[in-house]
Amino acid sequence: MRAIVAEQFGGYQDLKVADIPRPAVSDGRVLVRMTAAGVTPLDHTILSGGHPRAKAPLVLGNEGAGIVEGGDDQFPDGSRVMFTGPYGVSENGAFSEWVAVKREHLCLIPQNIDDAAAGLPVAYLTALITLRAAGFRPGKTVFAPAIGGSVGNAVIQVAGALGAKHAISSTTSHVKAAEAKKLGFSEVVDLSAEGLVEGVRRLTDGYGADIIVDSIGGNILSDALGVLAPGGSLTTLGYAASRKNDHRCDQLDLEERQHQKLLAVLATRICLGKSMDDDYRAS
């Protein structure tokens, strides 16, 4: 079968189209013929040599969608499914014609969603798991920057659906802010018109955010600390803007912020493994 293989982890020049053996299906796995593959920041991290578990050569692609071939009672032949898991990290992933996926990593695609489902698992599972870990409850105020990014957008949608009092995002583009408003996102701070702190405090009548989920890093992370409400938590999942910011968490004045709790989860994304699956099912 054809696949896009990272022969080494030195950059995009190491990606090659190659013919590799079709995966064998073992107990507990289902063969999926790929129709679409998601692309995430994790692919870039691995291809840049920044992931300790990944070993070259490797077929990247941590999430995808496809059609079941050789299925079972739970996932019959012809079922449309999406998945994420260790694929593209510790074993070959979605940038190929077929993937042998563990049954517990599969999810049926709703009829009203097309192959765009390939880009849903990572962002929306990340959003749901992170909100749960942060202690989300209906009535909480949530801030997730970058309405145009997959995780930021997913956090806002999930928080809103679960009953958040405010589900706030941001963008550096006036055009994106206007487009987000057309799509129904009513609480988006336009950073081309006002500061992040000013915008969030305006929308919350000065209260701030109980839960902040940041996948941007850089000065956005620094500014986000300024809107963290008493008793709130901040989870950082990435560094799309930069690893550097104007504050160091270990230099926070904890006496001044004694009612605040900073939860830092330094990862580019959540990669579901066995232990994470167990935690998720138990929650």
N, C-alpha and C positions, 0 to 999 in steps of 0.2 A: 504494500500500500504506500501511497505518497504521504509524506509528512515534512514539516518544517523543523529541522533539527539544529539545535545549538551545538556545534562541534566543539566549541570552547566558550568560555565566558569572558570574552574580551571586547564585546560590543556587537552592534548589529551586523557588522561584516561577517560575523561567525555564524549567522543563520543561513542554512542551505536547504534547498528542496532535495529530498532523498527518498529512495525506495527502501523501506524497512519491513520486516515481517509483520503480518497482521497479528494482533494480540490474541493469545490463547485464552479461552474462557474457563476459569476454574470455579470451584464451588463458591457460592456467595457473590458471584459477579455476573453482570449482564452485558452483552455486546451491544454497543451503541454506534450506529452509523452517524457520523457528525454532519450536521447541516449548518451549524454556525458555532464559532468560538468567541468567547469573550477575551478582551485584552485588558489587563489591569497593571497598576504600577509594580506589582510583584514580578511580572515578566521582565521589566526593565532592571529591577534590583538583581534578579538572578543573572541576567545576561551581562550585567556589569560586574559580576563576581562578588556580590554583596550578601549572598545567602549561604550560611554554613552547611545546610542539609542537601543542597543541590549539587549534583555531580555530573559533569559533561562526559560523553555526549548525552543530550536530553532533549526530548520534545516538550516545548513549553506549552502553556495554556492551562490555567487553573480552573476555568469554568467553561461550560459549553451547553449546547442543546443538540438534540438529534433524535433519531428513530431507533427504537429497540428492534434488534434482530436476534432471534433465538431466545425469546423471553420466557416468562413463567406466568403463574396465575396472578401475581401482583402487578407485573409489567409485561403484558402480552405483546407478541409481535405487532409492530406497527404503532406502538404507543409513543407519543411525543413526550420527551423527558428533558429535564435540565439537571445539572449537577455541578458540584464543586467538591473539593477534598484535597488529597495529597498530590493530585494530578498536576504535572508540570513543575513539581518541586522534588519529590523523592521518587517519582515514577513518571513515565511518559504521559503527556497531557493531551489537550484538546486540539492542538495544531496538527491534526492528522485525520485520516479518513475514518478510522474506527478507534474506539477506546473501550477497554473492558473495565466497567465501572462497578464498584461495590454497590450492592443493592441498597444499603442504608444511606448512600449518598445521592440516590436518585429521587426526583420529584416530578410528578406528572405536570405538564404544562397546561394551564387553563385554555379552553378553546378560543377565548377572545384575545390571546396573546400569540404573536407570530414568533419568528426566530430571534426577535429581540430578547426573548427569554434567556438567551445565552449570556446576557450581561446582567441578569438579575441576582443570581445566588450570592455572589461575593458581597455586593453592596448592601443588599437587604438583610442578609443574615448578619453581616457586620453591624448594621444599624440596630437590629433587634437584640442581638446578644449584648452589645455595648450599652444600650439603654437599660436592659435588665440588670447588668452588672453595676450600673450607676444608681440603681434603686429607683428607677422611674415609676411613678404612679400618676393616675389621672389628676390633672390640676397643676402639675409641675410645669415650669417654664424651661424650654430647651433652646439652646443656640448651637447651630452647626454651620460654620462658614462655608462659602462656595456653593451657592445654589446650582451652579452649572456643573459641579462635580458629582460623580456617582454616589459617593458616601454621604456628602453633605445633603444632596437632594433626597436620598433614601431616608436619612435620619429625620428630616423634616416631615416627610410623608408618613413614616411609621409613627412618629410622636403625635402628629395630628390625628391619625386614625385611632390611637390609643387614648386620646382624651387630654392632650397637653393644653394648658391654659394659653400658652404662647409657644409657637414653633417658628423660630426666627432663623433666617439665614442671611447671607451677605453676598455681594459681588462687587468687583472693582469696575464694572462696566455699566454705564447708564442704559445701553441697549439691552443687556441681559436683564437688568432690573425691570425694564418695561415689559420684556417678553415673559419674565416670570410672573408678573402681575396679570398678564393676559391669560396665563395658564392656571391662575387661581392661587398663586403664592402671594398672600397679602402682606406678609411680614418679612420683607427683604430690605436690608440696609444697603443703600447705594453708596459705596465708599468713594465714588467720584463726587458726591455731593455733601457728605458728612462723615465724621469719624465713626469708627466701630463702637466705641464706648458711648458716644452721644446717641447714636442710632438705637442701640439696644436699650439704653436707659429711657429714651423717648418712648419706645414701644411698650415698655414695662412700667411706666410711671416711676422710674428711678429704682426699681427693685433689682434688676439684673436677671441672671439666669441661674436656675437651680442645677442644671446639667448642661455642660458644654462638651461637645464631641468635635474635636479638631483633627482634620486630616491634611492640613495645609502647612502648619509650622511657621517658622520665621517670625516676623513681627505681628502676624495675625495671632499667633499663640500668645505673644507678649500682651497684645491689646485685650485678648479674651480674658486674661487674668483680672483685668480691670472691671469686668462685668460679672464676675463670679459672685453669686449671692451668698449670704451667710449660711453655712452648712452645706454648700453646694459641692459639686465634684466636677473635675475637668479630666477628660480622657483624650490623650493625643495618640492618633493612629498613624501618623505619617509626617512627611516633611517635603511636600511638593514644592513649597516656596523656598525653604532653606532649613538646614539643621540649626542655624544660628538665630538667636533672638535677643531682645534687649534685657531679658531677665534670666537668672538662673534659679531654678526651683529650690535649690538647697540654700539660696541666699534670701528667701522670702522672710520677712519679719513675721515670725509665727505668733508673737505676742499681739501684734496689731491685727493679725488674721486668725486669731485663736478660734473663731467660729467657722472657719473655712477648712475644707478638706480637699486636698489636691490629689487626685488619682491619676497617675501617669502610667499609661500602658504604651511603651515605646515599640511599635510594630508598624510595618507598612500596611498590614491588613491582618485579618484573622483567618488562619488556615486551619480548617476543621480536621482534627485527627481523632483518634479513638477517645482520648480523655475529654476533648471538647464536646464530642457527641454525647458522651455520658453526662457531662455537666448540663448540656442543653436540654436533654430529655428529662433530667431530674428537676429542672427549674420550673 
